[in-house]
Amino acid sequence: MAGLLTAAGFALLSRTVREPDPTLDETVAQAFLIARKPKRSAV
């Protein structure tokens, strides 16, 4: 997903990955991305 955002021109500001917590029966990691949309160019 991060690659798709940057390929579309978004600026990736933060990427956090949280590993699964077995005490909560989680089986997959969770990812959180914060991206800024590209500025519009003045025409």
N, C-alpha and C positions, 0 to 999 in steps of 0.2 A: 504494500500500500504506500509506503514511504517513497518508493521508487516511482510509482505512478504520479504521486503528488508533485515531486520535483520535476518529472518529465513534462508535466502540464504547466510548469512555471511557478508553482507554489514554493514559498520559502519555508522550509522545515525549521521550526523554532525549538521544539522539544520532542524527544522520543523516550518513553519510559516503558520498560517491560517488567511485569510482575510475574514471578514464577508461581505455579500452582501451590495452594496451601492444602496439604493432605488432611489437616485437621478439619477442614471445611468440605472435604470430599471433592475438591477441585482437581480436574485432570489435565487442564490446558493452561498455558500462560495467557495473560491478558496484556495487550499493548494499548498504549495511549499516545496519540500523535496530536501535536498542535502545529498548525501550518497557517501561514498568512497568504491570502490571495495576492496575485500579482497586481502591481499598480497599473492603472490604465495610462497609456502613453498619450501625451498631449499631441493633438493633431493640428 
